[in-house]
Amino acid sequence: MLEVDGVDSGYGDVQVLDEITLSLSAGEVACLVGPNGAGKSTVLKTVFGLLEPWTGSVRYHGTDIGGLAPERIVREGIGYVPQTENVFGSLTVAENLRMGGVARDDDVETVVADLYDRFSILDDKRTAKASTLSGGQRQVLAFARALVMEPDVLLIDEPSAGLAPNTAQAVFDDVLAVNELGTAILMVEQNAREGLAISDTGYVLDQGRVAFADEADALLDDPEVSRLYLGG
């Protein structure tokens, strides 16, 4: 479904990614882990068109989408939930969800109504400003807003960042709920063990390169990966 093949990318003239290769299949959850500065978020930004690949290709259903504008990539079927500024704080929950569907050519209300059914906490908070939500509730809203376009693939950057452990676990449960809707997920997660625990496939990035790639369970059981990247 999604293939990143030999991609170099970065910011200005500063290279961050070095021949990154990874793939995502239909219905799969894949997690990118690794130390700060390894290039994890840069991978998502490059896939989503916020950065352009310098070399290599980003293919979606076999078509090269590298360098397309984010609004084109959303229409192609890829959603993105950034780590920060992922909701409009001054807008209500309902307004945020309608904003998520501005690129749709049909009636957005039917899709929004379905999301209220799936994420009941949002139904209870329809008229609340997003700025008044808890951290976990804001993440649910960010997921739901991205799902208004009914993407086949959702890119999620650090969903548990800044959350208390019990709230983070609830957010991981929501990630799985999104996946159960049939949406494949490529996720960056600093909380490596928990991120891999809910994933099918894992990639360990280090200094802009893929250091390890395997089934998520195998990475969790790998003594070298554990020692170097998972805290022993």
Secondary structure, 3 states (H helix, E strand, C coil): CEEEEEEEEEECCEEEEEEEEEEECCCCEEEEECCCCCCHHHHHHHHCCCCCCCEEEEEECCEECCCCCHHHHHHHCEEEECCCCCCCCCCEHHHHHHHHCCCCCCCCHHHHHHHHHHCHHHHHCCCCEHHHCCHHHHHHHHHHHHHCCCCCEEEEECCCCCCCHHHHHHHHHHHHHHHHCCCEEEEECCCHHHHHHCCCEEEEEECCEEEEEEEHHHHHHCHHHHHHHCCC
